[in-house]
């Protein structure tokens, strides 16, 4: 929204609300390198990437 050069002394009714800043705490370098000792892997099965097929194999 543009403000005219002569204007600006009147209030437009907008009230700025101070929001709480969200901050993610940094992990230590040791924990970053070695991993979390309390981590529990809850995955049911291992990740296996899908095998890519050739384009012309779809026409067979």
CORSULKA-V639804 format. One record per backbone hydrogen bond with DSSP energy under -1.0 kcal/mol. CO is the residue of the C=O (numbers start at 1). NH is the residue of the N-H. E is the energy in kcal/mol with one decimal. If there is no record, write none. Layout:
# CORSULKA-V639804
((CO,NH,E) (CO,NH,E))
This chain:
# CORSULKA-V639804
((28,32,-2.1) (29,33,-2.0) (30,34,-2.6) (31,35,-2.0) (36,39,-1.3) (55,58,-1.1))
